[in-house]
């Protein structure tokens, strides 16, 4: 019997407290115990979750006006510069931004003890933040300097806008070289001393909806402990890649741009991080509900760790210099076991994403839905999928002199 459900029908069941909601872990056992036909009829929503470093994150802030008014040119929050090239008292602070006084990697490896992700974490935690701003002064905005203390409650608006989150699969990073590497995948020990991997495997949102059948622009999500939305496909969204028979990409693929009210969020699910030798970032918690509209959607949510493969990539020469070094792949069941084999060597695995926290997010989202506090939203537009003709580009290698010779210099 063919089963077709609508968002309206599922939301009506949520309002009545009748919706059957399970996590992406629980759905696997549910189908094993009850059978596929019964499961597709009974289950309304499958919840997913992921929690890990997401460097392409940040927040828009509106400070309100000083007296006299100011048109902020440069803005710092606890010494971390926020981009002020917007309206007079708007700014965007990126999770990876560093304080002007940070020594960075001048004494290698740098410690990167504080950055934009830590500022956002401190804001959400209700801590006091030093706001500094300078300006050049105009007739309508005569003030040239602000130096004060603020909290998140002093802001008119504060919202997360993350250009690239929730990567759909990612590399397993290793080091074939002879020295320690300090990377965004953590510390990589030499000569295959460890293998670092990311994403939450069978709980990961985009791995449970590999072709973005339900996750699209306008999808309501768990974001940072509050409610957010998918705003667009993320930067570096590359859906037309090699996929398995189950539709799951075997290399990094789709990404999401997400948005949500920072004032609703909690410091448990937005955490500033420091990566030795690399920089500052922020761990972000994201959970996405998948409505079981039909049999096809349910089948995608039955994906297991052993069915999800990611490429093993050398970060000594392979990744940084784009050299083709084939080390094969590993599935997430192997990765989560703590050890995998690479070139006949047993290698310890080190996760960058927290699976227990991903499980917690999926459970919280499940409870919100069961209590009728969270309804599903139908996407207003779908994300580019595997049939999209997307060319993944790199920076072109052109000599600046060519621009001058062709008369295309726009700087004067």
N, C-alpha and C positions, 0 to 999 in steps of 0.2 A: 504494500500500500504506500503510495507516494504521500509524503508529508510536506506541506508548505505552510509556513507561519509568517505573520507580518509583525513589524515592530509594534503596531497598535495593539495586536492581540497579546503580545508578550508584556507590554507596558500595563495593559489592563490587569493581567495576572499579577504583576508586581504590585499594583495599587491595592489589589484585594488580598495581598499576602499569600498568594497561591503559587507563585513562580517557583519552579524547581531550578535551583542554582547549584552548580558544582564547580570546583576549581579544575584547572587543566591537568592536575595530577589525579583528582578524584574521578574525572570522566573516564579515564582508562579502566579503572577498577569497576566503575558502574556498568560499562558496556560488557566487561568480562563476566560480571555476575548476572546481569539482567538480559543480555542479548542486545544486538544492534537495533532491531525493529522496535523494541520497547523503549530503548533509550532515546531514539530520535523523536518518538511521540511524547515522551515525558519531560525531557530536559529542555529548559527554555534558554538558559544562559550558561556559558562556560567563562570563568574568570581567569585571567592571566596576570603575570607580574614579573617585574625585573627591577633590580637595584644594583647600580654600579657606576663607575666613573663615566661621566658624559661631558667632555670638555666643551663641546659646542652648546653652551648653556649661558643664560644671563637674565638680567631683569631690567625692565624699564621703570624708572622712578620719576615722580613729579613732586618737587619739594615745596611748591607754593612760592609766593614772592617774598622777598625781603623788603624792608623799608629803609631807604628808598628802593625801588625795584632794580633788579639786576638781570642782565642777559649773559648767562654763564658761558664763558669761553672754555675754561678748564675747570674740571670738577674732580675732587678727591674724596673718597670715603675711607676713613682710617688709613689714609696714605695711599690707597689704591685708586688709580685714575679711572674715572668713568667717562664715557664718550659724551661730550656736551654739544656736538654739532647738530643739535635739534632745535626745538623752540626754546624760549628763554630759560626756563627752569625745569626742563626735561633732561634726563640723562639715561644712558644704557651702560650697565656694568657687566662685563663678561667674566665668566667663572675662571678663566685662565689668566686674567690680567694680574700683573704683579705691582707691588709698590715701587715708586721711583727709586727708593733707597735700597732695594733688594740687590745683593751682589750677583744674583743669578748664577751662572756657571763660571764666574771669574776664578773662584776657588772651587775646583771640580772635585767631587760632585756637589752641586749646590743643594741647599736644604729646602728652599722654597716654603718657608714656614707659614706664610700668610699670603692670600691672594683674593681675587674676586669671589671665588666660591666660599671662602671663609667669611667675607663681608655679608654675602647673602644669607649664609647660615646664622650669623650673629643678628642680622635684621629680623629674621624669622623667630629667633629665640628671644626677641624683645630687648636685646642689649643696646646700650647707648653707642652711637656711632659719631665720630667726628666728621662733620661736613665742612670742607673748604672749597671755595670757588673764587675765581678771578675773572675779570671782564675788562673790556676796553672802554666802556661807557658810551652811552648815546643820550640824546635828548629825552627819549621815552624810558630809557633804562640807565639812569645816571650812576648807580652804585657800581663800584669796581672791585669789591672784595666782600666775601662772607666767610666767617670762621665761627662755627657754632656746634652744638651737640643735638643730635636728633635720635628718635627711635622710629620704628615702623609706624607707630600711631600718629606721628607728626606728618606723615606723607599723605598727599591727596590720593594718589594712585601708586600702587606697587604691584607689578605683575611680571611673572616669569614669561619670557619668550625664548624658547630654546630652538635654535635653527636645525640641530641634528641630534636626535635622541633615539633610543630603542633600536639600535642597529639590528638588522635581520641577519643573524649569523656574523661571525667575525673570525679573524685569524687566530691560530694557536701559535704563539711566538716562542722561538728558541734562538739560541746563540751558538753558532758553529765556530766562533772565533776563540781567541786565547785570552781575552780579558773580559772583565765584568762589563755589561752594558746596562745603562740606566735609561729606561724607555717609558713611554706612556702605558706599556703593558707591565710595568714594574721592573724590578731588578732581574736581569737574565744572566745566569751564571755561565761561565765559558764551557766550551766543549760539551754541549748538551747537558748542562748541569740541572736545568729545570725546563718546564714547558708551561707557559702562562696562557690562560685562555679566558674568554669573556662570554657574556650572555648567560641566561638562565636555562638554556636547553628547552626541555619540554614544557616549561612554564612561560617561556618568552613570548610576548604578544604576537609579533609578526611571524613567528614560526608556527603558530596555531591558526594563522590566516595567511598562508603563504602567497596567495594571489590577490590579497586585499579585497576580498569579496564583501566584507562588512566594515573594515577599518578604512575610513576616508575622512575627508574634510568635514569637520563638524561633529565627529564622534566624541561623545563625552567619556572622560577617562579619570582614573585616579592619578593625581599628579602632586607629588611632594607632600602627601598627606591631606590634600584638599581635592577639589574638583577642578578639572581642566578640560581642554579640548584639543583635538588634532586640528592644527591651523592650515597645514599644507604638507606636501611631501617634504621630507628633510633634505638638506643639502647632501650632495653625493648619493642621492637616491638612484640606484642602478639596478632596476628590476630584471632586465633582460640578460640574465647570467645563467650559467650552468645549474640545472636543478635535477634533483632525483625524481624517481617515478612518483613519489608522494608530493611533489611540487616544492619541496624544501630546497632553498638555494644551498649550494655546496661551497659558496664563497660569500664574502660580504655583499649585501644586496640592498634591500629597501631601508629607508630611514624615515623618521617622522619629525616635523616641526610642531611643537606643542606650546600651548599658552594657558595660563591660569592665574588666579588671584593669589598673590604672594601672602596676603593677609589671612588667607584661609589655611595656609600650609604650616607644617611643623618642622622643627629642627631634626626630628628623627629621620625624616625622609628627604631632606636637603642637607647634605653634609659636606663641608669644605675639606678637601684632601690635599696633601703635599706628597709629590712623587720626587724622591731624591734624584738629582741629576736631570730631571725633566721639567718640572714646573708645578703650578697649582691647578687644581681642577675642582670639580664638585660631583659627589655621588647623588644621583637622582632616582627617586622611586616612582615607577610608572606601572599602572595596572589598567588593562583594557578588557571590557566585557565583550564577549562574542555571542551574539544572538544565534541560537540554533534555528535558522530559518528553514533548513531543509537537510536532506541526507548528506549532500556534498559538504556542507559546512561542518557537520558533526564529524565526518571522516577526517577532515583536516585537523580537528582538535584532538584526535586520537594519536597524534604523533608522539613517539617515545624517544628518550635520549639516545637509544641505540640506532635510531633511524635518522639522526641529525649528524652530519659530517661537516667538519671544518678543515680548511687547509693548514698544514704545518708550514710555517714560514720562518726563514732565517732572518733575524734582525741585525746580523753583523754586516752582511753585504747584500743579501737578497732583497729585503724590504727597503733600506735606505738608498740603495743604488739601483733599484729596479732590475736586479739580476735574476734571471730565471733559474731557480734552484729547486728541483722537485724533491720534496721530502714526504710526499704522500699526504694522507689525511687521517683524522682520528674522529671517532664518534664520542658523543657526550657521556655515554655510559662508561667508556674507557677513561675519559678525562676525569670524571667524578670519582672514579675508583682510586685516584691518587697516583697512578702510574700508567704510562703508555710506553710502547716500544717504537723507537726511531732508529733506523739504520742498525737494527739488531741490538740496540742498547736500551736498557730499561731506564726511563726518565721520570722523575718526580713531576707531578702537575701542580700548578699553583693558580687558583681561581682569582680573577679580578672582580667578578660579580659575586654577590652574596645570595646563594640559593635559599638559605633559611629566611632571609628578608624578602626575597621574591615570593616565597610561599606565604609569608605573613601578609604581603600586599594583596595577593589573590584572595586570601581568606577575609581580609577587611572589606574588600570590594564585594565579595559574596554576601557578607553580613549587611552591608549598606543596602544592597538590592533586596535581600530577604526582608528587611525592616521597612521597605518602601521609601527609603531615603534617596535612592539613586535610580532614575529611569534611564532607559537606553535612548540614544538619539540616532536617527537615520542620517547618514552622510548626505550633505548637500551636493557633493561631487566626489567621485572616486579617484583614487591615486593611480598614477601610471603603473601598469602591471607588466607582466612578462612579455606581452606582445607590443609594448611601446618601443618606438625606434629612438632610444636614447643613446647618444654617443658619450662615453665617459672621457672627458677631456683633461689635459694637463696644461700647465703654463707653456705657451709657445716660446720657442727659443729664437728670438729675433734680435738683431742688433739695434740698439737705440739710434745708431747713425742712419739706419735705413729710414727711420721716421723723419729725421731732419732732411735727408736728401729728397724724400718724397713730399716735403712740405706739409707733413701731418702733425707737426709739433703744436700742441694746443696750449703750451705754457707760456707763450709769449714770442 
